[in-house]
Amino acid sequence: MYPSITLGFILSLAGLFGFREVISVNAQEQPAFKGGQKALVSFIDNNLIYPEFSKENCLQGTIQVSFRLNRQGKIYDSKIQKGFGTDLDLEALRVVRLTSGKWIIPTNHDTLISLVLPVNFSLRDFKCDQRSRDEINAAISAYHARVGMNDAIFNFYDKKALGTYDQADEARIQDLKAQLGYDEKFIERLLKLAQRKLKQGDKEGACEDFQTVRRLGSDVAAGMIAQHCK
């Protein structure tokens, strides 16, 4: 079993939507972000996107992301060490993976050691201090339930694309989409999010969003999938 190291300085930055992100990187004589602390602050500030569900439901806190770095400063074996099981985890993991290739590696660094980057999500001006612990826990449970409903929708449209679906299920799936708010405005927001990720150089994240649009039964992302996701 190899130990993990938490990288040790604290970086605070203000977001554009009334929220604040704080990234804690524990530093010793360990891998350093190219350009130093200010460069890391700028990189996170420009790339971190506060997830929609968590922002709407006042979910905030620190996500622990562990990863390893090879000799070229590229990230591998990245995963959530401690999180909430919501879209905060996914965004923390995504933005940490975006730092791949941007680390300076000491000659004596053990590439099998896991580093830990705590990514803190904090909302301001959203009246989140009025939310009780029970309400927060209910929102987390609702997110987990939402994942199961998403799977039902995705499976239906995957089967429909193959011509193996049951037409009797379509009305139920449409009702489920309406319940979750998966309308044209939602699709439009998801496409804009994917385009933003493309500009960040996050082709994988963008393609995941384009594929989500497809698996929600819409063909509006077909051209973007053909162009970017082969």
Stockholm file with secondary structure:
# STOCKHOLM 1.0

chainA/1-230         MYPSITLGFILSLAGLFGFREVISVNAQEQPAFKGGQKALVSFIDNNLIYPEFSKENCLQGTIQVSFRLNRQGKIYDSKIQKGFGTDLDLEALRVVRLTSGKWIIPTNHDTLISLVLPVNFSLRDFKCDQRSRDEINAAISAYHARVGMNDAIFNFYDKKALGTYDQADEARIQDLKAQLGYDEKFIERLLKLAQRKLKQGDKEGACEDFQTVRRLGSDVAAGMIAQHCK
#=GR chainA/1-230 SS CCCEEECEEEEEEECSSSEEEEEEEECSSSCEETTCHHHHHHHHHHHCCCCHHHHHTTCCEEEEEEEEECTTSCEEEEEEEECCSSHHHHHHHHHHHTTTTCEECCTTCCTTSEEEEEEEEEECSSCGGGCCHHHHHHHHHHHHHHHHHHHHHHHHHHHHHHTCCCGGGHHHHHHHHHHHTCSHHHHHHHHHHHHHHHHTTCHHHHHHHHHHHHHTTCCTTHHHHHHHCC
#=GC SS_cons         CCCEEECEEEEEEECSSSEEEEEEEECSSSCEETTCHHHHHHHHHHHCCCCHHHHHTTCCEEEEEEEEECTTSCEEEEEEEECCSSHHHHHHHHHHHTTTTCEECCTTCCTTSEEEEEEEEEECSSCGGGCCHHHHHHHHHHHHHHHHHHHHHHHHHHHHHHTCCCGGGHHHHHHHHHHHTCSHHHHHHHHHHHHHHHHTTCHHHHHHHHHHHHHTTCCTTHHHHHHHCC
//
